[in-house]
Amino acid sequence: MSEGDSVGESIHGKPSVVAAFFTRIGQVYQSWLDKSTPFYAVRWAATLLLTAVYMIRVYILQGWYIVTYALGIYHLNLFIAFLSPKVDPSLLDEDEGPSLPTKQNEEFRPFIRRLPEFKFWHSATKGIVIAMICTFFDAFNVPVFWPILVMYFIMLFCITMKRQIKHMIKYRYLPFTHGKRTYKEET
């Protein structure tokens, strides 16, 4: 490979200014994400505030209902992945792989999510930002009778959650446990 043939390099073998700029932006972004990791309540509050700003914008502009519907479907998919175990017990045979405890005296195995909380938050926030950006372009403002979209989303949410809850009951897992149960000693 000759000098300057790799992507992002100038003729002299050093990274180009543009590549260095975007690399630095990526590093700063990752640094902010890393610093925000322990502050889950603040992160979710900021996301809820961003959601409220988005909803107010859509209400004032009276449009972009398809974008909002797509955002709702995306958030529903993220939520289902957040509630699901990393290894789906319905795909495992009875004898292979890890299983969730089914009796009171079985060994505790923590619930491992398919989509961790941080990735759920990050994806949901990115989705809201992308939807917000879409509201600045008239090409995404497709005229539609929005009450039908609302009814369809409610039906889809109910059917999907019913299926997820049945799956949770059938395979006896609860995605909101916070650790092993401890018992007080009786003296």
Disulfide bonds with the S-S distance in Angstrom:
none
